[in-house]
């Protein structure tokens, strides 16, 4: 009871602080009437609001699509669609991942359940890295965010597909199908949860899943957007331009930014487009591909569900693969 009380107080304090920050961004113009606010803060507010307002419709679409899949599509249905041969299955699974418009937070627990039911490890990884990018909602949001340069949306899908296949192959090469899962207390509660779910209507479960995922995704969108707006407002423009012009360093910088911001894939294109006049196309693609595959929140979930050595190896494989593919893409096409 005492631990729960402390946890509740922590969550309440974080929520209040976070709410104050968001309110200060949204109500900056109103506050300006009564108090003198520096112009740079107003500029940060403008960037923040523009990103959030553009991204929200796609976040709603992604949330409900994810909730529909979580509610009505079973793991057994997915497994029936996957070929038995582990190598032959790599490409079909990469293409199949495009049918599941779920963010990196939602796909990891699903893949964990699939692996427990017998799915090969490398095919599960393909779902983890492919599903958050290779779906119609993410393509639509990227296309809309980069209306003046729609080629970025197509390049993002192409690179994500190539990387999903490559990463799946490398995971199979290094780990085969050895068990890399951790067991948690929640696994002993699965049966009771399912019993409760059966007693509830599908519509109620759908709305619960949608609302839960919206608030989970929304906090990362808001947090990432705040950081992005502050970064663009206060970071030295000359340094930013010099970093963005370097084809070797810029992708690494944007990959790091994608990892730190931890945006949902339905909305990250709008943050990336705000850097379009500063960073090269290759570095923007690095941000758009690397972030959904690996960020802070997904890393925490991976460490919770999988063995530590595997997660470290997984992170190294993804980082090197994305960076190498981006450099090759820049050399050949940009």
C-alpha positions in Angstrom: 0.0 0.0 0.0 2.8 2.4 0.9 4.6 1.7 -2.4 1.4 2.3 -4.3 0.9 5.6 -2.5 4.4 6.8 -3.4 3.9 5.8 -7.0 0.6 7.6 -7.2 2.2 10.8 -5.8 5.1 10.6 -8.3 2.7 10.1 -11.2 0.5 13.1 -9.9 3.6 15.3 -9.6 4.9 14.4 -13.0 1.4 15.0 -14.5 1.1 18.4 -12.9 4.6 19.5 -14.0 4.0 18.3 -17.5 0.6 20.0 -17.6 2.1 23.3 -16.5 4.8 23.0 -19.3 2.2 22.2 -22.0 -0.1 25.0 -20.7 2.7 27.5 -20.9 3.4 26.6 -24.5 -0.3 26.7 -25.5 -1.3 29.8 -23.6 1.8 31.8 -24.4 -0.1 34.4 -26.4 -2.6 35.0 -23.6 0.1 35.3 -21.0 2.0 37.8 -23.3 -0.9 40.2 -22.8 -0.3 40.4 -19.0 3.4 39.6 -18.9 6.3 40.4 -21.1 7.6 37.1 -22.7 10.8 37.1 -24.7 10.2 36.7 -28.5 12.2 33.4 -28.6 9.7 31.7 -26.3 6.9 32.8 -28.5 8.7 31.4 -31.5 9.1 28.1 -29.6 5.4 28.1 -28.9 4.5 28.6 -32.5 6.7 25.7 -33.6 5.3 23.5 -30.9 1.6 24.2 -31.8 2.2 23.8 -35.5 3.8 20.4 -35.1 1.1 19.1 -32.6 -1.9 20.3 -34.6 -0.6 18.8 -37.8 0.3 15.5 -36.1 -2.9 14.9 -34.0 -5.2 13.6 -36.8 -2.6 10.9 -37.8 -2.1 10.0 -34.1 -5.9 9.4 -33.8 -5.9 7.2 -36.9 -2.9 5.2 -35.7 -4.4 4.7 -32.2 -7.7 3.3 -33.5 -6.1 1.1 -36.1 -3.8 -0.3 -33.4 -6.7 -0.8 -31.0 -8.7 -2.6 -33.7 -5.9 -5.0 -34.4 -5.2 -5.6 -30.7 -8.9 -6.3 -30.1 -10.0 -8.3 -33.1 -6.8 -9.9 -34.6 -5.4 -12.9 -32.6 -1.8 -14.0 -32.6 -2.9 -17.4 -34.1 -4.3 -15.6 -37.1 -1.0 -13.9 -37.7 1.0 -17.1 -37.3 -1.2 -18.9 -39.9 -0.1 -16.3 -42.5 3.7 -16.9 -41.9 5.6 -19.5 -43.9 7.3 -22.3 -41.9 10.8 -22.0 -43.4 12.7 -19.4 -41.3 14.7 -17.9 -44.2 11.9 -18.0 -46.8 9.6 -16.3 -44.4 11.7 -13.2 -44.0 10.5 -11.3 -47.0 6.8 -12.2 -46.6 6.9 -11.3 -42.9 8.5 -7.9 -43.8 5.6 -7.3 -46.2 3.0 -8.6 -43.8 4.3 -6.1 -41.1 2.9 -3.3 -43.4 -0.6 -4.5 -42.5 -0.3 -3.7 -38.8 -0.3 0.1 -38.2 0.9 0.0 -34.6 3.6 2.0 -32.9 6.8 0.6 -31.5 5.2 0.6 -28.0 2.2 -1.5 -29.0 4.1 -4.0 -31.3 6.7 -5.2 -28.7 4.2 -6.9 -26.3 2.4 -8.5 -29.3 5.6 -9.9 -30.7 6.6 -11.2 -27.3 3.3 -13.2 -27.2 3.9 -14.4 -30.7 7.5 -15.6 -29.8 6.1 -17.4 -26.7 3.7 -19.2 -29.0 6.5 -20.4 -31.3 7.3 -17.6 -33.8 11.0 -17.6 -34.6 12.9 -14.8 -32.9 14.1 -13.1 -36.1 10.6 -12.9 -37.6 9.4 -11.3 -34.4 12.2 -8.7 -34.7 11.0 -8.0 -38.3 7.6 -7.1 -36.9 9.2 -4.9 -34.3 11.3 -2.8 -36.7 8.9 -3.0 -39.7 5.3 -2.5 -38.4 5.9 1.0 -36.9 7.0 2.4 -40.3 5.6 0.1 -43.1 2.0 0.9 -42.9 -0.5 3.2 -44.8 -1.0 5.6 -41.9 2.7 6.4 -41.5 3.1 6.7 -45.2 0.2 9.2 -45.3 1.5 11.3 -42.5 5.0 11.4 -44.0 3.6 12.3 -47.4 1.5 15.1 -45.9 4.4 16.4 -43.8 6.7 16.5 -46.8 4.2 17.7 -49.4 6.9 19.7 -51.2 9.3 16.7 -51.3 7.1 13.6 -51.5 10.0 11.4 -52.5 11.0 11.3 -48.8 7.8 9.4 -48.0 8.6 6.8 -50.7 12.3 6.6 -49.6 11.3 6.1 -46.0 9.1 3.1 -46.9 11.8 1.6 -49.2 14.6 1.9 -46.7 12.4 0.5 -43.9 11.6 -2.5 -46.0 15.2 -3.2 -46.9 16.3 -2.7 -43.2 13.6 -5.0 -41.9 14.8 -7.7 -44.2 18.5 -7.1 -43.4 18.0 -6.9 -39.6 15.8 -10.0 -39.6 18.5 -11.9 -41.5 21.3 -10.7 -39.2 19.2 -11.6 -36.1 18.7 -15.1 -37.6 22.5 -15.3 -38.4 23.7 -14.4 -34.9 20.9 -15.8 -32.6 19.1 -18.5 -34.7 15.9 -19.3 -32.7 17.4 -19.4 -29.2 15.1 -18.3 -26.5 15.9 -14.7 -25.5 12.7 -13.9 -23.5 12.4 -13.0 -19.9 9.6 -14.3 -17.7 7.7 -11.8 -15.6 5.0 -11.9 -13.0 2.4 -10.6 -15.6 2.6 -13.9 -17.4 1.0 -15.7 -14.5 -1.9 -13.2 -14.8 -2.5 -13.7 -18.5 -5.3 -16.2 -18.0 -7.3 -14.1 -15.5 -6.9 -11.0 -17.8 -8.3 -13.0 -20.7 -11.2 -14.2 -18.6 -12.1 -10.6 -17.7 -11.7 -9.6 -21.4 -14.2 -12.3 -22.5 -16.7 -10.9 -20.0 -16.4 -7.4 -21.5 -17.9 -6.4 -24.8 -15.5 -6.0 -27.8 -16.6 -2.4 -28.2 -15.7 -1.6 -24.5 -12.3 -3.4 -25.0 -11.7 -1.5 -28.2 -12.4 1.9 -26.6 -10.2 1.0 -23.5 -7.3 0.0 -25.8 -7.7 3.1 -27.9 -7.8 5.6 -25.0 -5.0 3.8 -23.2 -2.8 3.9 -26.3 -3.7 7.5 -27.1 -2.6 8.9 -23.8 0.5 6.7 -23.9 1.5 7.9 -27.4 0.3 11.5 -26.7 2.7 12.1 -23.9 5.6 11.1 -26.0 4.4 13.3 -28.9 4.0 16.3 -26.6 7.4 15.7 -24.9 9.2 15.2 -28.2 7.6 18.2 -29.7 8.6 20.4 -26.8 12.2 19.3 -27.1 12.2 19.8 -30.8 10.8 23.3 -30.6 13.3 24.3 -27.9 16.1 22.6 -29.8 15.3 24.6 -33.0 14.8 27.9 -31.1 17.8 28.0 -28.8 20.4 25.8 -30.5 23.0 27.8 -32.3 21.8 28.0 -36.0 25.4 28.1 -37.3 26.3 24.9 -35.5 23.0 23.3 -36.6 23.6 24.2 -40.3 27.2 22.9 -40.2 26.1 19.6 -38.7 23.2 19.3 -41.2 25.5 19.9 -44.1 27.9 17.1 -43.2 26.7 13.9 -44.9 28.7 11.7 -42.5 27.9 13.3 -39.2 24.3 14.6 -39.8 22.7 11.1 -40.0 24.3 10.2 -36.7 23.0 13.4 -35.1 19.5 12.8 -36.4 19.6 9.2 -35.3 20.5 10.3 -31.8 17.7 12.9 -31.9 15.2 10.2 -33.0 16.3 8.0 -30.1 16.0 10.8 -27.5 12.7 12.3 -28.7 11.0 8.9 -28.7 8.1 10.1 -31.0 5.4 7.8 -32.3 5.8 6.9 -35.9 2.5 8.5 -36.9 3.7 11.9 -35.9 7.5 12.0 -36.2 7.4 13.1 -39.8 6.1 16.5 -38.7 9.0 17.0 -36.3 11.4 15.9 -39.1 9.9 18.3 -41.6 10.6 21.2 -39.2 14.3 20.4 -39.7 14.0 20.2 -43.5 15.8 23.5 -44.2 18.6 22.7 -41.9 19.5 19.0 -42.3 20.1 17.0 -45.5 17.6 14.5 -46.9 19.7 11.6 -45.9 19.8 12.7 -42.2 16.1 13.3 -42.2 15.6 9.7 -43.5 17.9 8.5 -40.7 15.7 10.2 -38.2 12.5 8.8 -39.8 13.8 5.2 -40.0 15.9 4.9 -36.8 13.5 6.5 -34.3 10.6 4.1 -34.8 13.0 1.1 -34.7 14.9 2.1 -31.6 14.2 4.9 -29.1 14.2 5.3 -25.3 10.7 4.0 -24.6 11.1 0.9 -26.8 14.5 0.2 -25.4 13.1 0.2 -21.9 10.4 -2.3 -23.0 12.9 -4.5 -24.7 15.1 -4.7 -21.6 12.0 -5.6 -19.6 10.9 -8.4 -22.0 14.2 -9.8 -23.4 17.6 -10.8 -22.1 20.0 -8.0 -21.6 22.8 -9.4 -23.9 20.3 -9.9 -26.7 18.9 -6.4 -26.4 22.5 -4.9 -26.5 23.3 -6.9 -29.6 19.9 -6.0 -31.1 20.6 -2.3 -30.6 24.1 -2.5 -32.1 22.7 -4.4 -35.2 20.0 -1.8 -35.8 22.3 1.2 -35.3 25.0 -0.1 -37.6 22.5 -1.3 -40.2 20.6 2.0 -40.4 23.7 4.1 -40.5 25.3 1.9 -43.3 22.1 1.8 -45.4 21.7 5.6 -45.1 25.3 6.2 -46.2 24.8 3.9 -49.2 21.5 5.5 -50.1 23.1 9.0 -49.9 26.0 7.8 -52.1 23.7 6.2 -54.8 20.7 8.5 -54.9 21.4 11.9 -53.3 
